[in-house]
């Protein structure tokens, strides 16, 4: 599990390799990741957008921006959390992801909560 906290917003990520959706002979490696975003501050905040930096094992990077996560813009009250799952296909058996969530407090202030750098690995390649 990977963790990062910014201004009271804790982001935890748990990645895994999806062997059943991958085809290494075709250069397709699919990874899932589960993210839990928790509000450990005393102020509510809404996740309004995301920015991802995805890097494959050859060092090629791509960036992805979008509104919310999985079609939602969760509003996190103090002590509240939101969990979602998504996936990322790569052409290599290793890679990494990192990024930020744009958060807006109820008073209108904004900040970027860091998504920790986490690694994507097909561990079956090493067994």
Secondary structure, DSSP 4 states (H G I P E B T S, - for coil): -EEEEETTEEEEEEEEE-GGG-BGGGTBEEEEEEEEEEE-SSS-EEEEEEEEEEEETTS-EEEEEEESBTTB--EE-TT-EEEEEEEEEESSSEEEEEEEEEEEETTS-EEEEEEEEEEEE-GGGG-
